[in-house]
Structures are given as structure tokens and as C-alpha cells.
Amino acid sequence: YQRRVRGLSYVPTKRDAPLPIISTSDPIDRTVDWIPEKAQPYDPRDLLRGRVDPTTNKWISGLFDRDSWIETLGGWAKSVVTGRAKLGGIPVGIVAVETRTMELVIPADPANLESTQQIVPQAGQVWFPDSAFKTAQAISDFNREQLPLVILANWRGFSGGMRDMFEEILKFGSYIVDNLRTYKQPIIVYLPPYAELRGGAWVVVDTQINPEQMEMYADPRSRGGILEPNGIVEIKYRQRDQEKTMRRIDPVLQDLLKQKEQIATRSTSDASKVCLLYTSPSPRDRTRSR
């Protein structure tokens, strides 16, 4: 009961009413002390709500107000984390990304005696059919509640296996775009420290979907792009173009090419002398010819 009442405190009292902004003891201008480590999986809830340092027993602040985080849909599609929190006393809806590998438990079919429970691992930073559906559903819920939306974008793309296609991942991805396009409240897309936004994931949360409401911000330590740098180079800057550039600007390569050319010229000259030596007539042959 208390959890439900607390959840209601985040939404307006009626349609189109002002947001219930409540003063908080957490300073608005404070710093965000909890920073994830580079290339290390972490619990995104620590970034959202903060946590207590186990060694010093001191509070490490997260992005949102202390003790304001409420998770929703926690038991479903665990590779995406959704919930509500307050930012400077303002309630917002949140969609974050799980960076650790999670497990999808598929229960046995009670109508099939031969079926058994299956446990399928799901990599972090990837949208799967269930997590894409969860993302779209959470965005739809926050829009009906008229809450501002904060998306902590840290996706490398969508899963593209045959089974994922069969489970309609493209449809659920389109749901995300549709719900963002019709969102009526401010949307902030934020790339946290050491986050990656790649491939189709960028297209789904691009600000052009809803330019009147969406804004994107990125930590200087984050990365984003449609393709990885290696992929862009292979498409836009092919091998022959790379070789031309190397020959033009690399002095070490230029020196090596000159040495190679000199060696090739010297070898050709030596080979010519040897051929002349073997093909020229001897003095005895000249006497006989006379």
C-alpha cells in the first residue's frame, strides 16, 4: 500500500495538472559522485540512485535525488531498467540500460510434457525483443502520466538473430520510435560516462524523431555513432585510398619505397650484365667465325 501511495506522489493529481514538485534535502547543485569504471559492467541503479561506499560507509550520490528511485517492471526484461525518480524535486520517468549479462528464464510449457525450463543469457547494452517491448511500454506509461522522460542511452544496437526476428524485435523497436514521436513532455537522452550508442540504437533515440521535445547530451567520456570507426573506414576509405594517403604523407614509407626502387633498379642492372656475359661470343668463337 505504501509503495502504491508513494508511486502516486510522482504523477499529477489530474490530467494536465502541474507536476507535484516537492522540495528535497538533496542539493540541486551538488556533484554526481558515482562514476562507472571504464569497460567494466555495473549496476545502473547505482548511477541512478547512488549507493553507500562499502569501505568508507559514506554515501556516494547518483544522478537523481537520494531515496527517490522507484523501479517498475523489474521482473520483466531485466536487460533494461525502468522506473521513476526525482531530479531537484521534479518527478521524471527513467529508462536505463543494464550493462551486465542477464538471464531470461523461459518456463516449461505445462501442456507439453517433454518441454523443460530454459535459461537464455542476454548480453548487456543490447535490445532484445522483451527489453525493446519493455522500453516502449515504459515510455507509453510515462507519457500517459505526463512525466518528463530521461533516457540513459548505452546501447550497442538490437539483437539480430533469427529467433529475435521471429519474436518481432523490429516491431517492438518501431514501438519505441512511435511512442517517442508522440511524447508530449520533455525528453532528455543522456550518454553517461563510458557509454556507447551505436548502430540502430542511435536511430531509435535520435532527436529528429521529436525535435520539439527531445534533446541529447553526452558525457565527454562517452562514444556514439552509427558504425564503428573500423566499419566507416572500410566503407568510406578503402584500401587503395589508404595506400595513396600513406605514400603521400608517411616519410618512413616514402624512404622505404625509394630503397625498394633502388634495389629493384640495381637488381635489374646486375641481371642485364649477367645476361650480356653469357650471351656475348668468346674469342675462340670469333676466330672460328672468321
N, C-alpha and C positions, 0 to 999 in steps of 0.2 A: 504493500500500500504506500509506504513512504517513498519507494522508488518511483511509483507512478505519479505521485504528487510532485516530487522533485522534477520529473520529466515535464510535467505541465507548466512548471515555472519558467521553462525556456521558450514557450510559444506565446503569441499574443492572446489576449482574452477573447477576441473575436476577429472575424475577417477584416483585414485592412486596418487593424488597430496597431498602435505603436508597439515596438518590441519592449518586453519587460526588462529594462536596463536597471541593474541593481549595483550599487556601489560595492567595491571589493577591497579587501585589505591588501591585495596583491598590487604593488605599484604598477602603473601603466608604463612608465618609462624605465622599468628595470631591464636588465640584460637577460638573454637566454643562455643559461649556463650549461645546459646539457647539449653536447655536440657528439654526434656519432663518429666512430672511428672509420678511417678510410678503408674500403674494401673488406669491412667486417660486418656480418649480419647482426642486426639488433632488433629489439622490440620497439616498434614505432610508438607504442603507448608511452614509453619513456620520453620521447621527444614531444609528445602532446601534453602530458600531464606533469612531467618531471618525476623525480624519484629521490629517495634518500640514499646518500653515499654509504655503502656498507662498511667502508674503512673508517671514515670520519664521523659517520652518523649525522651528517649535515644535509640539509635539503638542497637539491640541485634543481633549479627551476627549468620548466619546459616552455613551450610556445604559448600555452594558454593559462588562464588563471588557475591558481592552485585549488585543488579539490573540486574543480568544476566539470571534470570529464565524466561523461556517462556514455558507455558503449551500448550500441544497439546491433541487433542481428549478429551477435557474437558467435553463436554456434553454427553459423552457416557461412560457407565460402571463406575460410579463415585466411586466405591469401590477401584479402582486403579488409581493412579495419574501418568501421563507420561508427559515428556517434555524434554527440552534441557536447559543446563546451562553451565557455565564455571567454571573450577577449576584451579585457578592460571593462568587464561587466556586461558586454554585449553578447547575447546568445548567438551562436553560429552552428551550422551543420558542418561536419568534417568527414572527408574521405581520405584515408591514408593507405599506405602500401606496406604489406608485410615483406620484409627482406629475407626472412629465414625460410627454409624449406618446410612446408606444412604437409599434413596428411589428409587426404579425402577418403573418408570411410563410406564404402558402398555396402549397405546391409544385404544380407541374403534375401532372396525372393521367397516369401513364405508359400507361394503357390508352386514353387519348383523345388522338389526335394533334393535335387542334385546341385543346387546353387549354394555358394558359400560367401561369406563376407570377404570383401576385397578392400585393400588399403592401397591407395594410389598416391604417390608423392607428388607434390606440386611445388615447383621451384618458386623462389621469391622474385618479386619485381616483374611478374608476368600475369597478364589477364587470361584466366581460364573461363570456360562458359559460365560456371557458377559465380565466380567473382565478378565477371562483367555484368551478369544479371543483378547481383547484389549492389554493384555500383550504381546501375541505372535505377534500381528500386529506391536506394537511399536518396539519390538526387531528386526523384519524384516526391518522396515523402517530405524532404526539406522544402521543396517548392510549395507544396500544399500548406506547410506550416509557416510559410513566408519568412524563412530564416536566410540570412546571408550564408554563402557557401564557401568553404575553404578546402581546396584540393591540394594535398601534398603529393605532387607528381613525382613518382620514382619508378616508372615502368620502362622496361626494355622492349615491350611490344605485346602482341597477342600470341597465345599458343596456336600453332597452325597444323597440328596433327590431324590425321584422318578422323579419329574419334572426336576431336574437338569440332571439326566441321560438321560431323553427324549430329553433335549436340548443339548446333546452331550458335556457335560463337559469333559469327558475323551478324546475326540478328540481334544478339544482346549488345554487341558493340554499337550497332546503329541506334539502339535504345538510348545509350549514353549520349550520343550526339543529339538525338531528338529532345531529350529532357534538358540538356544544356541550352539548346536553341530556344526553348520556350520558358526558360527560367526567368522570373520576374524580379529577382533580388540580386544584389552584387555578388559576383563570383571572383574569388582570388585563387589563381593557380600559382602555387609556390614550389620551387625546386629547392629542397633543403640541402644542407651541406653534403657533398659527395653523392648526390642523387644523379640519376641518369634518366633522360627522357628520349626514347629512341623510336624509330620506325612508325608503325601505325598508332602507337600510343600518343605521339605528338599530334597527329592529325585529329584524334578524338578530343583532345583538350585544347586545341588551338583557339586563340581568342577571336578569330574571324567567325567562329560558329555563332557567337552572340556578342558582337563588338560593343554594344551599348552597356552590357553588364559585366563582361569578362575582362580581367587584367591578369597579366602574367609577370611574376617576379622570380628571380633566381639568385641563389647564393653564389658568390664568385667561385666557390669550390665545386659547384655542380657542373654537369655537362648535358648538352642536348643537341639533337639533330636527327634528321630523317634516316641517314645512313651513317655507319661508322666511317672514320676517316679513310681506312683502307678501301672500303667499298666505293667511296666517292672517287678516290684516285684511280681505281681500276676502270671506272666508267668515264670519267672526265679527263683523265690524264694517263693515257695509255703508254705502253712500254716504249714505243718508238718516240713518243714525245718526251718521255723521261730521259731517254738516251741523248736526244738532241740538246736538252737543257744541261745535262751533265757535261757534254762535250763543250758547251759554251761557257759555263761558269765555274767548273771544277779545275783548278790549276794542277792538282795532282794527277787527275785523269788525263789532262792535256799533255803533261810531261810523259806519262806512261805511253800514250798513243804515239808521241814523237819517237820514243825509244823503240817501240814496236815497228814503226815505219822504217827507222834506220836499220834495224836488224833485218827486216824483210828485204830492204834495198841491198844491204851487204850480202845477204844470202843469195839473192838473185845474181849479183855481180860475181860472186865466187862460183856459183853454178855455171855461169857463162864461160868463165875461164877454164873450168874443168872440161866443159864440152869442146872448147876450142883445142885444148891439149890433146884430147882423144881423137878429134876429127881431122886435125892438121896432118899432112903426109910427112913421113920420116925422110932423112937424107937418102937412105937406100932406095926408098920408093921413088924419089925424084930422079936418081941415077937410072933406074930401070926404065922410067918413063921416057928418058932421053934415048 
